[in-house]
């Protein structure tokens, strides 16, 4: 039996079923209201990441041509940075809040900020952290260009996701522009002396650009203010200053193709310390996300969940993370091979 004043489980469940009209259709605004109830106690900000050096977050071994591939979305092939990887890197910024028991075990001090933000690992007082770190998704991918050295590519799917997740100034690509995209055409800036546009040639379509080994004809101009919105994500990053002239919108299919085939593949060989020569079976290759790749992730925050931090607000948790990133000069090292310079990123919480 239900306790006094408690809604029986069957009635409690029934209250979650959306009310319907006489035609059996859920009533308007039910989903919206339910979403607002779920998120009312949660505050959200966006974490932007721009790779300064190649990045390797490995997916383990592979049976294909790549021995050590990167983590990708299964359905699109776009590279991602898992939320678990990001959470570990961010928690390391509070490494001073850990305690060594003298027996080799390091735990998070319950009274310190690391337990408030990332949770307690104490078996006797376990609690979740106030921060929930989502995976970092691709927003703009760098690629070789026959003219102008390089370009950044994005696609309708990436822009639709960015708009849904609330990146300021980014909207889904309009249908009239999206309909012009094919696997052989793209949207890019076309003006006199545009850095990517090839000179006109007899018999060749003009204007046109060449990315990797593929030619794209001009399908139209970029949406107004899109490049400036992406540049504003990291206003202090000088490499992004020329993005407006180098941004190209390609089809989702071509972005998926380039994301799978245009990542860096580095060859490695293991050296035998005794002989100073290559170790038998020590040759392997490793896939890396190229430098100058732009990612973003969603960071949610709730009230403090541990006994010592239940009075801390969601906004305070996000402010603490933003402050610590500023103290670290907005730089994070993510993924493997840190000692050889991989994985250094510009980071900003906005």
N, C-alpha and C positions, 0 to 999 in steps of 0.2 A: 504493500500500500504506500501511497505517496505520503510524505511527512506533512505536518500541518503547515499550510501556507506555501507548499511547494506544488508547482504545476506537474501533474503526472506526465511521464515520459511520452506517452502516445499523444497527449494534448500539446506538449512542448514541441514535438516533432511536427504536429499538424499546423502549429503556428508559423512554421518555416516554409510551408507549402504555399506558393504564390496564389492569391485569390484569382479566380477566373471569371470571365464574362459568361453570359448564357451560351456563347458560341464555343466556350472552352479555351479561349485565348487568355493568357495571363494579363491582369489589369495593368495599364500603363504605370510607369514609375516604380513598380515593385522592385525590379532588379536594381534600379538606381538607389532607392531607399535602403535596400539590403546592403549594397556596397558602402553607402555612407555610414551605416551602423558599424560595419566591420572596420572601417578606416578612421572613424572619428577619434579614436585614441592613439592614432599613429601619425607621425610627421615624416615627410619625405623630402629628400634632396638628391641631387644628381652628382655622381662622381665622374669626372672627365679624366681620361688617360691618353697621353700622346707619347708614343714610344720614341725615345731618343736613340736607342740602340736596338738591334734585333732582339726579339722576345721568344723564349721557348718555355711554354707550359705544356709539358709532355702528356701524351695520351697512352704511354706505354709502348711496348714493342709492336711491330707490325709484320705482316706476312707479305707486304707489297714491296715496292722499290725503295720506300723510305723506311729506314730502320727505326728512327725515333720521330714519329709524326707529332704534330701539335694537336691540341684539343679543338674540335670543330662541332658545329651544330650538325646533327645527323641529317636533317632534311634539306639544308641549303648548302652545307660545306663551308659556311662562313666561319672564320676563326673566332673563338671566344676566350675569355679569361674566367674560369669558374669562380663562383662566389666563395667557395671554400679556400681557394688560393688567395683571393683578395683579403678575406677575413684574417687569415694567418699573417699576411704581410702587415696589415693594419694593426693587429694585436701586438706584433713585434715592436711597434713604436712605443709601447708601454712596457717594455721588457724590464725596466727598473722597478716595476710594481710586482715582480715575481719573487718568490722565496725559495731558497735552496735548503733542503732539510739536512744537508751534510752527508746524505747517502746517495747522492746522484739524482734525486727526484726534485724537479722544479715545479712549483704550483703557483697559482695566482693568489695573491693576498686578498682575503675577503673584504677588507676595509678599503682597498685601493680602487682607483678608477678602472683598472683593467678588468676587474670582476664586474663592475657596474656596466661597462660597455660591451664586453665580449663573453661574459658568463664565468661562473666558478667551475673549477675542475676538482673541487674538494668533494669527495664522496659523501661526507657527512653533512654538507651544506650546499648541495648542488642547486644551481639556478641558471637560467638563460640570461644572455646579455641584452642590453637595451637596443643594440644595433643589429639590424638584419641586412646583410650585404648580398645584393643580387649579382648575377654574373655580368661581366662587362661585355657589351655587344659592339659589333663593328658599326662604325658610322662613315668613315672615309678610308679608302685603301690606296696606298701609293703604288704607282705602276710606271714602267718605262714608257717614254714617249719618243718617237722618232725625231721630233722637233721640240726644243725646250727642255730636254733631258727627262722630265718626269711630269706626271699628273696625279691628281687624286680622283678616284672614281667612287661614286655612290649609286644608289638605285632607288626606284619607287618603293620597294619593300623597306629598305633602311630608313627612308624619309618618313614613311607611314608609322614605323615603330617609334622613331624619334619624336614625332608629333604626339603619338599616343602617350608616351612616357613624359611629355611635358618640357622638352627642350625649347626654350624661348625662341620665337621667330621662325621655327620650322613647322611647316604644314605639309600634309600629304600632297603629292604631285597631282596637279589638276588633270582631269580625264583627257582634255584636248592635247595636253603635252605628253601624257603617258601613252596615248594612242599612236603618237608619232615614233615612238621608240621601237626599233627592231634590233636584231642581232648584228646589223650592219650600219646602224645609225645611232646618234647620240646627241644630247643637248650639251652645248659648250659655248663659251664666249667667243664671238666672231667679230673682230674689229681689225683695223689696219695694224699690222705688226703684232697681232695676237701671238703669244709665245708658243702655242701648241699647233696652230693652223699652218699647214704646208702651203708653200707658194703654188699658185695656179700653174697647171701644166696642160699642154695640148692633149685632149682626149681624156683627161682625168676629171672625175667629179670634183667640184669645188663649191664651197670649202670642205676640207677633209682633214682628219687627224689620223695618226697611226699610233696605236697603243700595243706594246709588245710587237707581234707580227700581224696585227689585224687593223684594217682600214675602216674608219667610221665616217660616214657622210654627215653633214650638218642637218639635224632635225629641228633645230630651233634654239632660242636663247634659254639660258638658265632662268628659273623663277626669280623674280625681283627679290632682293634682300636675303636670298638663301646663303650666299657666300659670306655676307657680312654677319649673319646669325651664327654660322659655324666658326668664323674667326673670333667672334665675341666670347666663345666658349672658353678660350685660353688667351686672353688679351695680351698677356706678357710673353707669349711664345713667338719669337721672331720668325721662325720657319713658316708659320701659318699666315704670315702677313700677305703673301702673294697668292693665297688660296683662290681668290675671286677670278684670277686669270688662268688657274690651272685645274679648276673643278670641272669634272665631266660626269654627267648622269647617263649611265648605260642601262640596258635592260637587266632585269633580275637574273636572267639566264647567263648573260655575259659576266656579270659580277661574280656569280657562283663559279663560273669557269675560271676566271682570273684568280679568284681567292684560292682555288685548288691548285693552280698550276704556276702562279707567279710569286709564291713565297720563296724565300731564300732556302737553299739546301746546302749545308756546310759539310764538307768531308772532314773526318777525324781519323786519326790513327793513334793507337795506344803504344807507347814506347816501353820496352822492357828495361827496367832500371839496371839490371845486371849487365846487359850487353850494349845498351844505348841504341838498339835498333828496333825496328817495328816488331811488335809482338804478333805471333801467329794468331790469325783470326781477330786481330785488333782493329781492322779497318771497318768503320761504320759511318753512316751519314745521318745528319740531324736537320729536321725542318724547323725554320724560324719564321715568325711573323716579321716582316721588314720594318726597319726604322721608319719613322714618320707616319705610322698608322694611328688613326684616331678611334678610340673606343669611348663608351660611356656605360655607366651602370647606375641602378637605382638603389639608394640606401634608405631604408626605413628605420624609424626609431620609435620606441615606446617608453613608458615610464620605467624607472628602475625596477628590477624584478627581485633583486636580492634584499635580504632583510636590512642591510646597512644602507641601501640606496633607493628605497621605495619612494622617497620624497623628491627624487630627481626627475625632471621633466624631459619629454622627448626632445624639445628644442635644445636643452642643455647638453644632451648627448651629442647631437649633431654639431653644436658649437664647439664642443671639446675636440671632436675629430677634425673640424676645419682649422682650429687653432694649432693642433699638433702638426698637421700637414704644412702649415705656414712656417712653423718652427723648423721643420725638416727641409726648408727651402723648396717646398712643393715638389719634392723628388722622392720616388719610390723605386725599389728594386723588386721586380716580380719574376718568378719562375726560376729556372735552373741556370747554371754556369755564371753565377754572379762574379766569381773570381776572374773570369775572362771577359767581363764587361757586358754581358748580356742582360737584358731586362730592365734597363734604367728608363724610367718614364717620368714625364711631367704630370703632376696630379693636381686637381683642383676640385673642391667640394662646393657646389653652388646651388 
